[in-house]
Amino acid sequence: MNFWHSMIWRTDGIRVTAPVKWRCLDGLVSVLWEAESQSGATGYYLSADPRIMIFFSDVSSQVQISNRDGEFSHNYRPMMRAVFVPAGVPMWTTSKSTHRFSHLNLHMHKDRLLRFLSPSVGASAALAALRSPVEIQDIAAIETLAGLVAAEISQPSKHAVYAENLVGSIVAGLLDIPSQAGDRATGRLTQAQMNKLTSHINAQGGSRLSVSEMAATVGLSESWFSNVFRQTTGKTPLQWQLANRIDVAKKQLIHSELTVAGIAAQLGFADQAHFTKAFRQIAGETPAAWRRLQQAR
C-alpha cells in the first residue's frame, strides 16, 4: 500500500540536531528524529493518521503534553516513553528544561492497521483499539523493537518485510487490545488498561488520582470503570490506588532521607497523621516504625 502521512505541526524552540532518517513501508512511514528542545519550547501536532511515538530516553520530567487547546495550567501530564495517538487527536507539548532527545515516529494508515489486527482480534476490537490512546513509561520490550526499527531505518540491510513485522510487534505490544477475547464481555479491564493505569499513576509520583481521572486514563466512564475495576482486582479503585501509594512510600522510606512528613506531603496526603493512619492500615506499622525495622535488617 503506497502511503505518505498527512500531518499538521509547528514548533518553537526545537531544532533538529542530525539529518532526519525515514523509510516508507507497506502502509506506514517510519521516521527517526534527533533534536534539542529549549526550556519553554512548544509544539503542536495533528495527524489525520494514527501514529506511535517512542522515545529512546526518559523525557517525562522535561516534557509536558496536553490534548486540550494547549492548556497547561491544569490539563497536562508528563510525556511517556511510548505514546499511541489515534487519528485526529491533537497534541500540544511544552518543555520545562533544555534537553536533547531522539524518538521514533511511526505513521500508519488506518486500513493497514485494521488489516493487520482484524484477523486475530476481530474488526470490532481492532477499531476500538485504534480509537484508544495509549501512554506508557515502562517500554522494555517495545524499546528493543524500536531500536531494531531505528537501525533498519538508518542503514537498511534487509527486505522491507523485516521492518514491517517489527512495527507489527510494536503495535501489538502497545495498543489497548484485549488479552483474551472475553475480557470486555466478562466485564474486566484488560492487562493493557491496567498497565496504562499503573504507568500513569507512577508518572504522577504516587499522588492521588480521583476515580474519574483513573477512568479517563483508560477511556471508560466513571461508573463502568468502578464496576469492572472491582471485578478485575477485587478492590475498589481507591483501595487499589492507596496500596500502590503505600508501596511508593515504602521505597522512599528505604531509599530517601525525606522525613515522614515530607513523604506525606510529596504523595499528596492531607497531613502526616493521615499518612500514618493509611500506612498502618496497609503495612501494619507506622511509617517511622517500619523504616526503623528496615534499617535494622
N, C-alpha and C positions, 0 to 999 in steps of 0.2 A: 504494500500500500504506500503510494507516494504521499508524503505528508511534510508540511512545514508549519510549525506552531504559529498561532496568532496571539500576540501579547502586547498590551499597553503598559509601559513602565517609564518611570522617571526617577532620577536620584539626584541628591545634592550632598556633596561631601564624601562620595565614594569613588575611588579611582581603581582602575584595573592595573595590576602590577605585573602581569605576564600575558602573552597572547592568549586569547580565548580559544579553546580547543573544542571541536564539536564533531559529531558524526550522525548522519541520517541513517536510520534503520527502518525496519518494516513498521510503519505506523507510529514511529516515535523519533524524537530528536534528543540526543544526549549532549549536554554542554558542560564543560569543566571550566570553572571560573576561579581565578586567584585575584584578590583585591585587598585594598586597605580602606577602612572606614574611619573617618574623623569623628571626634566627640561631637555629638549634636547632628550627625549626618542623618538624612531622612531618605525614605524610598517609598514608592507606590507601585503596586504590581496588580494587574488584572489580566487574566488569561481566559480565552474562550475554550481552552482545552484543560483537562485535568493535568496536574503536574506534581512532581515529587522533588523536594529539596533535601539533600543530605550534606551536612557539614562534617568536615574531617577534623574538627576540633570543637571544644565546648564554647559556645558563644552566649550561653544562657544568662551570664552575669553582665554581658555587654550590650545585647540587642533586645529590644522590646518590640512586640508586634501587636497589632490591633486589626480587627475587621470592621470597625465601626467609625468610618469617616475620619480616621486618623486621630481619634480621641484617646489621648494617653494619660489623662488625669485620673480616670477610673478604669476604663475598658481596655486594659492591656495585660500582657503576660510575657514571660521570657520566651525567646526563640529556642525551640528544642532542636536537637541534632538531626532529627528526621521529621519531615512535615509532608503530609499529603494535602494538597489544596484542590478541592473539587472545581470543576469548570464554573466560571462566572463569579467566584468568590474573591472579593478584593482583599488586598493586604497592604497595610501601612507598616513601616519599620522606622525605628529611631535608635541611634547608637548612644550609649551612655559614656563611652570612652573610646579612644583611638585604639584600633586593633587591626591585625591582618587576619584574613580567613581564606579558606578555599572550600568550595562546595560543588557538588554535582547536581545539575538540574536535569530532570527527565520530563520532557513534554510529550504527552501521549494522546493519540486520537481516541475519543470515547469508543468508537466502534472496534478499534483494535483491542482495547481492554475488555470489552464485552465478549469478543471472540475468544479471548484468552481465558476468561474466568467462567463463562456460562456453562461449558461442557462439564465442569467439575462441581460448581456450586449452584447452578441454575440461574436463569435470567433474572429472576426477581431479587435474589441475594446479590447478584453481581451489580444490578442497578442501585440497590441500597448501599452497597459498598462505595460506589462511585459518588454518592451524594454525602458520604460521611467523612468529614475532615478528621485527620489523624495527626497527633503531635506526640512524639516520644523522645525521651532523653537516652534511655538505655538501648543502644543500637548495635550491640556486639556483632551478631551475625550479619546484619544489614551493612554495617561499615565494611566488613570484609568483602562482601559482594560489590559494594560501591567502589572499593579500591580496585577491584579487578576490572570493573567497567571503565574507571578513570584511566587505568593503564592501557586498556584497549583503545580508548579514545586518543590518548597521547601518542601511542605507537601501534597502530593497527597491525596485527600479525595473524589473525585467524579469520575464518569465514564469519560473516555478519550474524549467522545463527548463534554463535557463541555469545556475543554481547547481548543479543535479543533474549536468550534464555537466562542470562544473568539478571537482566532487567525484570523478566518474568518472575524470578525468585524474589527479587526485592518487592515487587508488587504484592505477591502472595504473602510475604512476611510482614508487610507494613499495613496494608489496607485492613479495614474492620470487616473481616469475613468470618461468619460463624465457624467455630472449630468443628462443630458437628451439625448436621442438617437440622436436628431437632432443638437446638439451643433456643431459638426465638420462639418456636412453637410451645416449648415447655416453660416459658417464662423465666429464662435465666440469662444473665449477662454473659457475653462471650469472653473468652480469655483476652482477646484484643481489647475489648472495652475495659476490662479490669486492668490490663497493662497501661492503657491510656490514662485511666483514673489515677493509678499509683504514680505514674510519671508526673502527672500534673500536680498532685499533692506534694511530691518530693521537690518539684521545682519551686513551690511556694515556701520551702524551708520548714515545713511542718506546721505552718499557720493553719488555723481552722477555716474550712470552707462551709458555706451553707449547703443544705440539701439541694436547693435549686441550682447552685453553682456546680455541684457534683453531677447533677442530672444533665446540665447543659454541656458538660465536658464530654459526655458520651452520646449526646444528641437525643435524649429522652425527656418526656415530660416529668415533672417532679413526682406526681402521684404514681405513674407507671414505674419510674426508677425505684422509688422506695419499696414497691411491692417485689419487683424482680431482684432487687439487691438482697433482700432478706432470704429469698429463695436460693440465691447463689451462695451467700456467705454464712447464713444462719444468724446474722446480726443486722441491726438497723444501720443505716449509713453513718450516723453519728457515733454509734458504738464502735464500728469498724475503724472510723477515722480517728477516734480517741486512742485506740490501741496502736495505730500507726504513729500518732504524735508522741505517745509514750516511748515507742521504740526509738524515735529520733532523739527524744530527751535522754534516753539511756546512753546513746552514742556520745552525746555532748557531755554527759556526766563523766564518762570514761576518758574521752579524748580532748576535752577542752578544760580551761581553767575558769570558765564562767561560774559565777555564783548561782545558787538555786534560783534566786530572784531574777538574775539575768537570763537564765534559760526560760523561766516562766514568761518573761516579757517577750523574748525572741520568738517563742512558739505561740504567742497570742492568747495566753491565759489571762484572766481578769487580774489576778494578783498571785503572790506566792502561795497564799493559803488555798486558793482554788487549784493551783497546780499540784500542791502537795496532796490534797484530797483525791484528785484524779489519779495521781501516780500511785498512791497507796491502794486505791481500788483495783488497779491493774497489776501492780508488781508486788503488793503485799507489804511494802515498806515505804517509809518516807523517802524522798529523793536523797536527802543527806545521809540517812542510814544506808541506803542502797549503795551510794557512792563509797562510803567507808568500807562496806563489805567487799566491794570490787577491788579497792586499793589494798585490802589486806590479803588478797589471794596471791 
